Amino acid sequence: MTSNSEVDLCRIAWPMCLLKFKSALNDICSCNVLEVLTQDSDVVENIILIVDRSEDTLINQQKEGDIYRLSVEKRA
């Protein structure tokens, strides 16, 4: 599955990065994928919690060097 949008949260302070993530996820259409980039493992954990509590799905999580890449599919 390819991504439809990407949001780079690197160098964005908490909690603004989470607000930017939610805004980007709300801006995409259902069944599209949002690629999320961050350098902060705490941000990764918070995004996973947000996704777990929603109807959305975390479809991929990987670390590339010092960058975490998450793929979130919007369900509703």
SEBAPA-333878 format. One record per residue (C-alpha): residue in three letters; x, y, z. Coordinates in steps of 0.25 Angstrom, whole numbers, plus 5000, padded with zeros to 4 digits. Layout:
BEGIN
<"ALA" <X Y Z>>
...
This chain:
BEGIN
<"MET" <5000 5000 5000>>
<"THR" <5006 5014 4996>>
<"SER" <5004 5026 5004>>
<"ASN" <4995 5037 5000>>
<"SER" <5001 5048 5009>>
<"GLU" <5013 5050 5018>>
<"VAL" <5015 5059 5030>>
<"ASP" <5029 5062 5036>>
<"LEU" <5029 5064 5051>>
<"CYS" <5044 5064 5052>>
<"ARG" <5048 5077 5060>>
<"ILE" <5034 5080 5064>>
<"ALA" <5032 5081 5079>>
<"TRP" <5022 5073 5087>>
<"PRO" <5010 5074 5088>>
<"MET" <5009 5082 5075>>
<"CYS" <5015 5070 5067>>
<"LEU" <5002 5062 5072>>
<"LEU" <4993 5073 5068>>
<"LYS" <5000 5074 5054>>
<"PHE" <4998 5058 5053>>
<"LYS" <4983 5059 5056>>
<"SER" <4981 5070 5047>>
<"ALA" <4988 5063 5035>>
<"LEU" <4980 5050 5038>>
<"ASN" <4967 5058 5038>>
<"ASP" <4971 5065 5025>>
<"ILE" <4972 5052 5017>>
<"CYS" <4961 5043 5011>>
<"SER" <4956 5030 5017>>
<"CYS" <4965 5018 5013>>
<"ASN" <4977 5027 5010>>
<"VAL" <4990 5025 5016>>
<"LEU" <4998 5036 5024>>
<"GLU" <5013 5034 5025>>
<"VAL" <5018 5040 5038>>
<"LEU" <5033 5044 5041>>
<"THR" <5038 5047 5054>>
<"GLN" <5051 5046 5062>>
<"ASP" <5045 5044 5076>>
<"SER" <5041 5031 5081>>
<"ASP" <5031 5037 5091>>
<"VAL" <5024 5043 5079>>
<"VAL" <5023 5029 5073>>
<"GLU" <5017 5024 5086>>
<"ASN" <5007 5035 5086>>
<"ILE" <5003 5033 5072>>
<"ILE" <5001 5018 5074>>
<"LEU" <4992 5021 5086>>
<"ILE" <4984 5031 5077>>
<"VAL" <4982 5021 5066>>
<"ASP" <4979 5010 5076>>
<"ARG" <4967 5018 5081>>
<"SER" <4962 5022 5068>>
<"GLU" <4956 5014 5056>>
<"ASP" <4969 5016 5048>>
<"THR" <4980 5006 5046>>
<"LEU" <4995 5006 5048>>
<"ILE" <4999 4998 5036>>
<"ASN" <5015 5000 5037>>
<"GLN" <5025 5004 5047>>
<"GLN" <5040 5005 5044>>
<"LYS" <5052 5012 5048>>
<"GLU" <5062 5017 5037>>
<"GLY" <5074 5022 5044>>
<"ASP" <5069 5033 5054>>
<"ILE" <5056 5034 5047>>
<"TYR" <5043 5027 5051>>
<"ARG" <5034 5024 5040>>
<"LEU" <5019 5021 5043>>
<"SER" <5008 5018 5032>>
<"VAL" <4994 5020 5037>>
<"GLU" <4982 5017 5029>>
<"LYS" <4970 5025 5032>>
<"ARG" <4957 5017 5033>>
<"ALA" <4946 5027 5036>>
